[in-house]
Amino acid sequence: MSESPKSPKEARRQERVKHGSRAVRDVRPRDRGRFGQTTKPRPVRPPPVLGSIGETRGTSDEPTVVLSRRAVERLDQGHVWIYRSDLAAPETLAGGEVVRLADERGWFVGKAFYGAQSQIAVRLLTREDEPIDDAFFARRLAQAKGLRDTIVPDPERRRAGRLVHGEADLLPGLIVDRYADCLSVQTLIEATDARRELFANLLQELVHPRAIVERNDVRVRAHEGLPQRKGMLRGDPPAPVEFLEGEITLAADLLEGQKTGAFLDQAENRVEAGRYARGRALDCFTYGGAFALQLARRADNVVAVDISEQAAALGRAAAARNGVRNVEFKVANAFDLLREESERGERYDTIVLDPPAFAKAKSSVDPALRGYKEINLRAFHLLNAGGVLVTCSCSFHIDDAQFETTVLAAAGDAKRSVQVVERRGAARDHPTLLGVPETRYLKCLILRVV
């Protein structure tokens, strides 16, 4: 029973409610904005649901995954990942399948790999309604190779480089590195892992390598529920493979070395660092000595530091292979050595800082920034006027602006004015995908103290 009206105006409103006229607008109090205007409450969007479009088919018989409006907007902005909270998929859908993507109205959006384990449930393959078959993957691999043949031609296959860079080549979860005439492959998600034999066949036809090594002994596979595995996909286990980086000969153990055998993303930065080297040089976190050997071509002498005796041994072997005699490999904690040398008043003309990723998660960004500031501060104390600092970060969770701000703060604390000579990233055979910041992780600044 309704309340008795407290005024004639209220009585008229109740009468209109009884007859259904303007009931909601007249009876419900209006929300007022900051300046008195009426504001509408923000609608709460329900998650996407599978409807009749769940059974629709495009060019082939892929199952359909329905994306929320937010997910479609993310794709429109250039990204290629969709998280599980922004989609609806059939309960029986298995990980590793190719799926058709549709918006909540049923419109086609693209085709993608589907993952049942990772929070990244969808990884875009194409925005076209085209068959995803062996010919599709053969074309994608050929396109990836074509880019590398253009930017870093190597017809004699004497060098090393990345042939496929996962999402950046729209082959998500697939990494292929070439070391001279051998390939090292990683299949990091359910879909590429299930197709590793297909990729091995296609790569054999495309590149004709002497051997194809599988390096799936990386922790990131755990997010996909995949086991650790390494071994041979084609050919016999190769001995350490020699390859050229600039004019320096390096060697990679494809079955036991770091990553797929070596750190190829820094290849161009190492050669470029060698152009600026002079006088007395220091290479910190030198794993394998690749930076140190480039510095040694122009510097009078180089001290290369790593905490691992194994790394120092690799560096000494590389120096011997190239007949380099002006590099001393030290086993030491780079943080401690930088502090001790700074306190002793040591001076260098060239310094390289290439540490491992300090921030492997968002929660570790603050301590990582403190670490980057510490080593850069010590480096600025150690540099002579006119000296060059090559400083790097491979922490994805720290972007370019944060890294540069941290280096600037270190220079300020050291009372040094610094020129930016070059801002660099990963080598050109590690392209980034516009709209996908995750493909841009490596920062490299070449600086000069003035």
N, C-alpha and C positions, 0 to 999 in steps of 0.2 A: 504494500500500500504506500503511495507516494506521500511525502510530507505536505502539510498544509502550506499554501503559498504565504510568503511573508509580505508580499506587496502585489498590487495589481499587475505590475510588469512581470513578476514571477508567475502569476496565475496565467497570463497570456502565453508564456513560454511553455508551461506544462500542458496547456491546451494544444499547442502546436505539436509537442512531442506525441500526444495521444493520437493525432491524425497523421503523424509521420512526416511533417513538413519541416525541412531545415533542422531536423532534430539534433544531429551531431554538432553542427556549427553553432546553433543557438544555445545549447545546453552545456557543452564541454567548454571549460575555460580556455581561452586562447593563450598560446605561448607568445611571449613578447621577446623580441631580440634586444640587442644592446641599445638600439635607438628607437625602440617602440614598435618596430615592424613585426608582423606576424611571422613566426618561424615554424617550419614543418619538422616534425620529428624524423630523424634519419631512419630509413627502413632497415630492418635486420634481414640480410639476405640469407636464405637457407642454403646449405651446401648443395652442389649439383647432384642430381639424381638421374639414374638410368630410366628412360622411358621407352617409347616405341622406337626411338632412333638407335637404341642399343642393338638392334638387329639389322640396321641398314648396312649396305656394303658399297664400296667405291669401285676402284679398278680391280680389286681382288677381295679375298674373303677374310681380311683382318677384322678382329673384334673391335668394337668402338669403345673409346674412353671419352666420357663427357667432362669438359673443362668448365670451371667457374668463370664468371666474367673477369675476375682478377687474373686468372691464369691466361685467358685470351689476351688481355691487355699486356701482360708480361711478354708474351710471344710477339705481340705487335711492336713492342719496344725493343725487340731484337734479341731477347734472351732465348735460350733453347732448353732450359730446365723448368720442369713443373713439379711442385712438391705434392706429396700425397694428400694433404689437407685441401687441395684445390681441384680435386677431380673425383669422379665416380667411375669405378671399373667393375666389370662382372666379377662376382665372387670366385668363379672358377678360373679366372685369368691367371696363367702361369707367368712367372718371371722369364724374361728373355724373348718374349714375343714381340713382333711388330704389330702396332695398333694404329687404328684410324682415330684421329682426334676430331671431336665435334664440339661446338659450343652448345649452350643450353637450348637453343632454338633448332639444333640439328644441322647447322651449317658446317661444312667441311673446313677444318683448320690446318691439318697437316698429317703427317705420319711420323711415328716415333718408335724408339725402343721402349719397352715397358719393363720396370724392375719391381719385383715383389718384395724385396728386402729393404732396400735403401729408402730413406725419406725423399730422395730425388726419384720420383716414380716414373717420370716421363722425360726422355731425352730426344729432342727433335732430330729427325733425319731429313725431312723435306717439307716444304710448304705446298708442294704440288701433289695432285692426286695421280700418282704414278706407281707402277708395280715396284715393290721392294724385293728384288730377286737377285740372283747371282750377277746378272748383267748390270744392275744398279750399283752393286758394290765394286764391280770391276771398273765402272766409269768413275766412281768416287776416288778409287786408288790411283787411277790414271791422271785425274785432275790434280791430286795432291803431288804426284811425281812431276807433273808438268810445271807446277809452280816452282819446285826446287830446281828443276833443270833450267828455268829461266833466271832465277835470282842467284843461284850458286852452281853454275854448270860444272860438272865433274865427269866428263865422258870416260876418263881412264879409271874412275873409281879408286882414287888414291886417298880420298879424304873421308871425313865422317860428317854426318848430318842427320837431321830429323826428316823422315820421309812422310810420316803421318802424325799430326798433332791433335788427335782426339776431336773434341768439340769444334776446335777452330777450323778443321777440315770437314766438318759435318759428318764425322765418323766417330761418334761419342764412344768413349771407353776403349779406343784403339790407339796404341802408341807403336810406331815403327821407326827404329833408328837404323841407319846404315853405317857400318864401319868397313870402309874399303869395299870388299866384295862379299861381305856377310851382313845379315840382318838380325836385329834383336827386337823381339815383339812382346808387347804387354797387352793382355785382354783383361780390362779392369772391371767390367760390369757383366751381369748375367748374359746379356745378349751377345756381346762380342766373344765372351768365353765359350758360349755354346757354338759359335761359328769359327773357332780358331783354326780348324782344319780347312774350312772354306777360304779364310784369309791367307793361310799358308799356301794353298794351291794358287790363288790369284796372284800373290806376291811372287811365287816361283815363276809364273808365266810372264809377269810384268818386268821383273828385275833380273831374273836368272842368277840368284845369289849362289855362292859356294855352300853356304849353310844358313839355316834359320834357327835361331836360338829363342826359346821361350823363357822370359824373365818375369814370371808371375809370383815372385817371392816378395810382394810388397803389402804393407799393412792396409792400404786403402781397400783391398779386396774384401776385407772382413765386413765392411759396411754392406756388401752385396751377398754376404753369406758364402763367399767363395774360398776354397782352400789355398794355401801357399803351394806353389809348384814352380819348378824350373827344369829345363832339359832341352832336348833337341826336337824340333818339329820337322826339319829337313836336313839331310847331310850328316856329316860326322862332327863331333865336338872339335871346334877350332882351337888351336893354340892362341895365346894372346895375339890379337890382330893389330898390326902396325898401320897407322894412317897419318896423314899430314894435317897439321893445323898451322896455317901460314907456311913458314919454312921449317917449322919444328916437327920432328917425327915423334909421335906418341904411340902408346900401345894400350889396348883395352882387353881385359879378360872378360869376355862376354858372359861367361857362366858365373863368375865370382866377383866381378868388379861392382862399383857403386852404380845404382840405377840400372840402366841397360848395358853398362860397361864403363861409362864415363859421364862427365857433366857437359853435355853438348850445348846447353843453352847459353853458356858463357864464352863459347868459342870466339865469336867476333869481338867481344869485349876484351878477351885476353890479347888478341892480336893488336887491337887498338891501344891497349895499355902499353904494349911494347914500343909503340911509336913515341910515347911521351917519356919513356924511361931515360934516366941519366944518373950519373954520379953513384952515390951509395943508395941501395934500394932495399926495402923490407917488404916481404910478402907474408901476410898473416893468414892462417887457416889454409895452408897451401895444398891440401890434399893432392898428392901425385905430382905437384910441382909445375903444373901447366902454365900458371901465371908467371912463376919464377923464371921459367925457361924463355918466355917471351921478353921479360924484363932484361934478362942477361944479354940479349942481343945488342943493347945500347948502354946499359948501366955498366959501371966499372966493376962493381961486385954486388951480390944479392944475398941477403939472409932470408931463408924460407923457413917458416915456423908452422908446426902442426903438433897436436898433442899425442898423435899416434906414431909409434915407431914403424908400423906397417906403411903409413903414408910417407914417412921420410925415406923408407927403403925404396918405395915406388919412385919417389922424386930423384933419388940418387941414380937409380937404374935409367931413368929417362935422361938425366944429364949425361950419363956415360954414353948412352945411345947416340946422343947428338954431339958428343965431344965438347960439352960445356964444362969449363973448369972454374968459372967465377961465381958459382952458387954454393953456399953453405947451408945444409939442411939441419935444422935444430929440432929436437923433440922438447916441446915446452907448451905450457898453457899460454895462449896468446894474450889473454887478459893480464896475467901476471907479468909476462915479458914486456908488454907495452908500458905498464906502470913502472916496472923496475928501470927500464931504459930511459923513460921520461925523468925519473927521479935522479938518474945518474947524469942527465944532461946530454945524452946521445942525440945525434942529428942525422937525418936522412934527406935525400933529395927526391925520392920517390917511395910512396907507400901504397900497398894494395891491402884492402880489407874485404875479404870474401867469406864471411862466416856462414855456417849452416843457418837454417831458419830458426830464429829465436822465438817466433810466435806461431806455434802450430795450432792454436785455438784462440778464439776471441778473448777468452779469460786470461790469456797470457800476454796481451798486447802491452799493458803498462810495464811489467818487468822487462819485456823485450825492448821497449823504447829506452828504458834506462840502460840496458846493455849496449844498444847501438850508440847512445850518447857517450857512454864510458869509453868505448874503443875509439870513437872518432875524436873525442877530446884529447886522448893520449896521442893520437896520430898528429893532431894539429900542434901539440907541444913539441913533437919530435921533428917536424918538418922545417927545413931551412926556408928562408925567404925565396920565393920563386919555385918552391917545391910543389910536386904534384901528388894529389891523393886520389886514388881510384877506390871508391867506397860503394859497397853493394848490399842489397837486402833481397832475399828470396822469400820473405814472409808475406804470403798473400794477404793476411789480416792487417797488414800495415800498408797503407796506400802511398802513392808518390808524395802527396802533400805532407803526410805525417812524417815520412822518412826525411824529406828535405827540411822540414821544420826542426826535426831532431838534430840533423847535421848542422844546421844554422845555429842552434842553441849551443852546440859543442864548440863551434868556431867562436861564438860570442864569449863563452866562458874562458876560452884560450886567448882571448884578445887578438884574434887574427881576422883580417879581411880576406875574403875568399872569392875568386872568380869561378863561375861555372863555365867550363870549357865545353863539356858535352853532357847531355842527359840521354841515357841509353837504356835499353831493355834487353830482352832475350834476342838471340840471333834471328835473322830474317827467316830461317827455316822453321822457327817457332812462331808462326803468325798468331795475332790475337783476333778475336771475333768481335766486331763492333756491337756493343750492347751486352757483352758477356764479360764483365770485369774479372771473373775468375780465370780467364785465359791470359790476363796480364798480371803477372806476379813478381817478375824480376825487375828490380830497380838498380841502375848503375849510374853514379855521378862521377865525372872526371873533373876534378877541382884543382885550382892553382892558388897557392897562398901568395898574396901581394903585400 
